[in-house]
Amino acid sequence: MATDIDKFVHDQLSVWPAVAAKYRALKSARTRTIPVNGMLVTLQSNPGRLPIFDHGCPLCEENYMEHQHTLPFEGRKGRKYNILVNRAPIFPNHLVITRDIHAPQTIWHRFPDMLDLAAQMENYIVFYNSPNSGTTVPQHAHFQACPKGYMPLERAAERLLHMVLAGETPSELEFIDSVRDAQLYHYKRFNRGIFMLRAQTSKSMAKMFYRLLDCLNLLAEETEPRFNAFAYCSEGEYRALVIIRSASKPQCYYAKGDAHFSIAPGSAEMAGFVVVPEVGDFDRLDAPVLEQIFEDVTLSEADEKRLLWRLVRTQPRVEVGICAAACIGFEIISDGAGPQTVSYREGKIDYNGALYDELVFEAVTISTLFAEPSFVIYGEEGERRYAGTLKFIVDSGKGQAVHI
Ligand SMILES: [Zn+2]
């Protein structure tokens, strides 16, 4: 896939002069580095990044530009994506991976797709902006990707997780939690709310990732927390970076006169690669202004403390009896088997003719933030839907359904 991608980009640019010119201009773009909170941040002067206004959703197929090529990518459960060359690049070979249908930006269900992409594009890092965290097209689900190594925080993660793999414990990282073969670390430098994850399997990585998001507060009007996420594969394992945010834009973005800077932080900026679309801003930006920009969009100290506390606290499992009867009808929504029954027989639970002391149907994803029904109970009061794990036990001569 990696060579496919490089060929795809090459073929695309050879027939698309307007965009090829932008990639050429990128090669001579002015850059400078400034130390900010212990991180050597890169500034890139990029006037080509100013928004292009077309009509309609730019990520919908019917609005693709003339000469635009696509490379298909298949996600989980039949979700299809189109890989496109980014028309307003920050990086060489800057890609947009967009859903083939017009559906809102959300990471729910899609993080495993992001991990699959990362596994297939070994020289690339895949990234995601949540709806209020730097994306210009929140109405259409998409990821982005670029070759590895451009973002300072990414390079820090690579160095630190390599040390962890070698059995060392870098002082910049604090171990927070683990789920099976996945581990979550808090990065104690640069800005607040930065987490680094590593896992052997995409399944454990996804569990760890959703557990982190579960510990966040959701603003009433929003569908998911504000964050930027990165995923890539390295040294035979999955690695991810998650940066929890507060505001979408810093105060200077809205200021007038000399106090105004057109900086709208997305994934790249939060990882220490700051794109400067206004030429006049490039020389005026300095460490104090950048520190303030990061401060404005970063999680507050109190919110970070609360998040860390929730992550290390052991979560109590709550079990509630929901239905007791000689025979109970139920359905596990994800398994496609349709309605089934269990019954009480000889002091045990009878399921498909076999007898059990206890029968457990684990919830597919343990998430309270994105809770959606995982099973149905057909009781006397009709059908009731529940999110979580379903267990059947024997209680006082009956079958008892328990919701965990
Ligand atoms: Zn669209």
Residues whose N, C-alpha, C, O or C-beta is under 5 A from the ligand:
A	BS01	ZN	C57 L59 C60 H102 H140
